[in-house]
Amino acid sequence: RPRQAFRTMAVHLSDVPIKFPPLVKPTGVYFDDINKQLFVTRDGEPNIDLISITPYNESRIRLKYATSFESIKLSLNQKILAFHTDPLTLRIVNAPFETEESYAFTIKAPAHIINFYWTGDAELLLVTSLGFEWISVNASKHRCKAMKSIQTPVTFNCYMHEQRLLLTASGLQVNMFQVFSFKRGFSRIGRLDAESPSLSHKFVERDVILTSIYGNVSILVVRNPPRSAPLSAALPAGPAAAVTTAAAAAA
């Protein structure tokens, strides 16, 4: 694509940065971008320190049993806790967490869990390496069931909670992006094949952002330098080195 087709943009960071208190010997730190919450865990302890940012608050969650985590998030109404401890199983526990037994949603190998997101108070989006499951959680009956299952290869994904949009990336160069909506039921928005800088280049998660710019949902492709290269040597010259956008029509 000719260079003039790209638009150069600038990103303005917040004037009031988020500050966290010092952490005392944590073994796991997990941030939930949707609820703006930080979870701090320690091996062998059932206690989880919970730091909420908006508004700022420090509290503690205690589970019935100590466990390790790959990821951990509270539901939107803060009444259900979900976490995955191995590549195949998402575990769920209702409040009060200290006395309740957990229940699970399990996927089949060779797929493995990449991430999960709460789309509602009792709805989960579970992203795996072979697609995703949109799950309904029945807290009173301690049950989970898939409302929608989609099989598609996933190397990495992005999620935009405000619009309930999921972007998946796949392909030999990881440059095939698909966008799905979960805002008013399920719908497939579309597919975009992003231009790769070279035949050997593969996009990674830090290169792609799903966001809204002046009310328009966009896919931002950031030209990051290779991690092994100096910044001055790795970035190409000119405006095409900054940020490129591609509109994704939101439902």
C-alpha positions as CSV (number, residue, x, y, z in Angstrom):
1,R,0.0,0.0,0.0
2,P,1.4,3.5,-0.8
3,R,2.7,5.4,2.1
4,Q,0.2,8.3,1.7
5,A,-2.6,5.9,2.4
6,F,-1.6,5.7,6.1
7,R,-2.6,8.2,8.7
8,T,-0.2,9.3,11.4
9,M,-1.7,9.5,14.9
10,A,-0.6,10.4,18.4
11,V,-1.6,8.7,21.7
12,H,-2.2,11.0,24.7
13,L,-1.6,9.2,28.0
14,S,-3.6,10.1,31.1
15,D,-2.5,13.1,33.1
16,V,-3.3,11.2,36.3
17,P,-1.4,7.8,36.2
18,I,-2.7,4.8,38.1
19,K,-0.5,4.1,41.1
20,F,-0.4,0.9,43.0
21,P,0.9,0.3,46.6
22,P,4.0,-1.8,47.0
23,L,3.4,-5.5,46.8
24,V,4.8,-7.8,49.5
25,K,6.3,-11.0,48.0
26,P,3.6,-11.8,45.5
27,T,3.8,-15.0,43.4
28,G,1.1,-13.9,40.9
29,V,-0.2,-10.5,39.8
30,Y,-3.2,-10.3,37.5
31,F,-5.0,-7.3,36.1
32,D,-8.6,-7.3,34.9
33,D,-8.9,-4.4,32.5
34,I,-12.8,-4.6,32.4
35,N,-13.4,-4.1,36.1
36,K,-10.1,-2.3,36.6
37,Q,-9.0,-4.7,39.4
38,L,-5.6,-6.0,40.4
39,F,-5.4,-9.5,42.0
40,V,-2.3,-10.5,44.0
41,T,-1.8,-14.1,45.0
42,R,0.8,-16.0,47.0
43,D,1.7,-19.7,46.7
44,G,0.2,-21.9,49.4
45,E,-2.3,-19.2,50.6
46,P,-6.0,-19.2,50.0
47,N,-6.1,-15.4,50.4
48,I,-6.2,-13.1,47.3
49,D,-5.5,-9.4,47.7
50,L,-7.9,-7.4,45.6
51,I,-7.2,-3.7,44.6
52,S,-9.9,-1.9,42.8
53,I,-9.0,1.3,40.9
54,T,-12.3,3.0,40.1
55,P,-13.1,3.8,42.9
56,Y,-9.9,2.9,44.7
57,N,-10.4,0.2,47.3
58,E,-8.3,-2.6,48.9
59,S,-10.0,-5.8,50.1
60,R,-9.3,-9.5,50.3
61,I,-10.9,-12.6,48.8
62,R,-10.4,-15.9,50.6
63,L,-11.1,-19.1,48.8
64,K,-11.9,-22.5,50.4
65,Y,-8.7,-24.0,49.1
66,A,-5.3,-22.6,48.1
67,T,-4.6,-22.9,44.4
68,S,-2.4,-21.4,41.6
69,F,-3.8,-19.3,38.7
70,E,-3.2,-18.6,35.1
71,S,-5.9,-15.9,35.1
72,I,-8.5,-14.7,37.6
73,K,-11.5,-12.2,37.2
74,L,-14.7,-11.2,39.0
75,S,-18.0,-11.0,37.2
76,L,-19.4,-7.6,36.3
77,N,-21.7,-7.6,39.4
78,Q,-18.8,-8.9,41.6
79,K,-20.8,-12.0,42.7
80,I,-19.0,-14.7,40.8
81,L,-15.2,-15.4,40.6
82,A,-13.8,-17.2,37.6
83,F,-10.2,-18.5,37.1
84,H,-8.3,-21.1,35.2
85,T,-5.6,-23.1,36.7
86,D,-4.7,-25.4,33.8
87,P,-4.9,-25.2,30.0
88,L,-8.3,-27.1,29.8
89,T,-10.4,-26.0,32.8
90,L,-12.1,-22.8,33.8
91,R,-13.2,-22.9,37.4
92,I,-16.0,-20.8,38.9
93,V,-17.0,-20.1,42.5
94,N,-19.9,-18.0,43.8
95,A,-19.8,-15.5,46.7
96,P,-19.2,-16.0,49.6
97,F,-16.0,-17.5,48.0
98,E,-14.6,-18.8,51.3
99,T,-17.4,-21.3,51.9
100,E,-18.6,-22.2,48.3
101,E,-17.4,-25.1,46.3
102,S,-16.2,-24.4,42.8
103,Y,-17.7,-25.8,39.6
104,A,-16.0,-26.0,36.1
105,F,-16.3,-25.7,32.4
106,T,-13.8,-28.0,30.6
107,I,-12.7,-27.9,27.0
108,K,-11.2,-30.8,25.0
109,A,-7.5,-31.2,24.0
110,P,-5.7,-30.3,21.8
111,A,-7.3,-26.9,22.4
112,H,-6.0,-24.8,25.3
113,I,-7.4,-21.7,27.0
114,I,-6.0,-18.4,25.9
115,N,-8.1,-16.0,27.8
116,F,-11.7,-15.3,29.1
117,Y,-13.9,-12.3,29.5
118,W,-17.1,-11.5,31.4
119,T,-19.6,-10.2,28.9
120,G,-22.4,-10.0,31.4
121,D,-23.2,-10.7,35.1
122,A,-23.7,-14.4,34.2
123,E,-22.1,-14.7,30.8
124,L,-18.5,-15.6,29.9
125,L,-16.5,-15.6,26.7
126,L,-13.9,-18.3,26.8
127,V,-11.2,-18.0,24.0
128,T,-9.2,-21.1,23.1
129,S,-6.6,-21.9,20.5
130,L,-9.3,-23.5,18.4
131,G,-12.1,-21.0,18.7
132,F,-14.3,-19.7,21.5
133,E,-17.2,-20.6,23.7
134,W,-19.9,-18.1,24.8
135,I,-20.9,-19.6,28.2
136,S,-24.0,-19.1,30.4
137,V,-23.3,-19.4,34.1
138,N,-26.2,-20.6,36.3
139,A,-24.9,-19.7,39.7
140,S,-27.8,-21.2,41.7
141,K,-27.4,-24.6,40.1
142,H,-23.6,-24.5,39.9
143,R,-23.7,-25.2,36.1
144,C,-22.2,-23.8,33.0
145,K,-23.3,-24.4,29.4
146,A,-22.2,-23.1,26.0
147,M,-24.7,-20.8,24.3
148,K,-22.5,-20.5,21.2
149,S,-19.4,-22.4,20.0
150,I,-17.3,-21.2,17.1
151,Q,-14.3,-23.2,15.7
152,T,-11.6,-21.1,14.2
153,P,-7.8,-21.1,14.7
154,V,-6.7,-18.4,17.2
155,T,-3.1,-17.4,17.8
156,F,-4.0,-14.4,19.9
157,N,-7.0,-12.2,20.5
158,C,-8.1,-8.7,21.6
159,Y,-11.4,-7.8,23.4
160,M,-13.2,-4.5,23.6
161,H,-15.7,-4.6,26.4
162,E,-17.6,-1.4,25.7
163,Q,-18.8,-2.7,22.4
164,R,-18.6,-6.4,23.3
165,L,-16.3,-7.1,20.4
166,L,-13.8,-9.9,20.1
167,L,-10.9,-9.9,17.6
168,T,-9.1,-13.1,16.8
169,A,-5.8,-13.3,14.8
170,S,-4.6,-16.3,12.9
171,G,-2.8,-17.4,9.7
172,L,0.7,-18.2,8.7
173,Q,1.8,-14.5,9.4
174,V,-0.9,-14.1,12.0
175,N,-2.3,-11.3,9.9
176,M,-5.9,-12.6,9.4
177,F,-8.2,-10.7,11.8
178,Q,-11.8,-11.7,12.4
179,V,-14.2,-9.6,14.5
180,F,-17.2,-10.9,16.4
181,S,-19.9,-9.1,18.3
182,F,-21.6,-10.2,21.5
183,K,-23.6,-7.0,22.3
184,R,-27.0,-7.9,21.1
185,G,-26.7,-11.7,20.7
186,F,-23.9,-13.1,18.6
187,S,-22.9,-11.9,15.1
188,R,-19.9,-12.1,12.9
189,I,-18.7,-8.6,11.9
190,G,-16.1,-9.4,9.3
191,R,-12.6,-10.3,8.3
192,L,-9.5,-8.2,7.6
193,D,-6.2,-9.4,6.1
194,A,-3.6,-6.9,7.4
195,E,-0.5,-6.1,5.3
196,S,2.6,-7.6,6.8
197,P,5.9,-5.6,6.6
198,S,7.7,-8.7,5.3
199,L,7.2,-12.4,4.4
200,S,8.9,-13.5,7.6
201,H,7.0,-11.1,9.9
202,K,4.4,-12.5,12.2
203,F,2.0,-10.2,14.2
204,V,2.0,-10.7,17.9
205,E,-0.5,-9.5,20.5
206,R,1.3,-6.3,21.4
207,D,1.1,-5.2,17.7
208,V,-2.7,-5.1,17.6
209,I,-5.2,-3.0,19.5
210,L,-9.0,-3.0,19.2
211,T,-10.3,0.4,20.3
212,S,-12.6,3.4,19.5
213,I,-11.3,6.6,18.0
214,Y,-13.7,9.5,17.9
215,G,-16.6,7.1,18.2
216,N,-15.4,4.8,15.4
217,V,-14.3,1.3,16.2
218,S,-10.9,0.7,14.8
219,I,-8.2,-2.0,14.6
220,L,-4.8,-0.3,15.3
221,V,-1.7,-2.1,14.0
222,V,1.3,-0.7,15.8
223,R,4.7,-1.0,14.1
224,N,6.7,-2.3,17.1
225,P,10.5,-2.9,16.7
226,P,11.7,-6.5,17.2
227,R,12.5,-7.1,20.8
228,S,16.1,-8.0,19.9
229,A,16.8,-4.8,17.8
230,P,17.6,-1.3,18.9
231,L,14.7,1.1,18.5
232,S,16.5,3.5,16.1
233,A,17.6,0.6,13.8
234,A,14.3,-1.4,13.9
235,L,11.7,1.3,13.1
236,P,11.3,2.2,9.4
237,A,11.3,5.9,8.6
238,G,8.3,8.0,7.7
239,P,4.6,8.2,8.9
240,A,3.9,4.5,8.0
241,A,6.1,3.6,11.0
242,A,3.6,5.0,13.4
243,V,0.0,3.6,13.5
244,T,-2.3,2.4,10.9
245,T,-6.0,2.0,11.2
246,A,-8.7,-0.1,9.7
247,A,-12.4,0.5,10.5
248,A,-14.4,-2.4,12.0
249,A,-18.1,-1.7,11.7
250,A,-19.6,-2.4,15.2
251,A,-23.1,-3.7,15.5
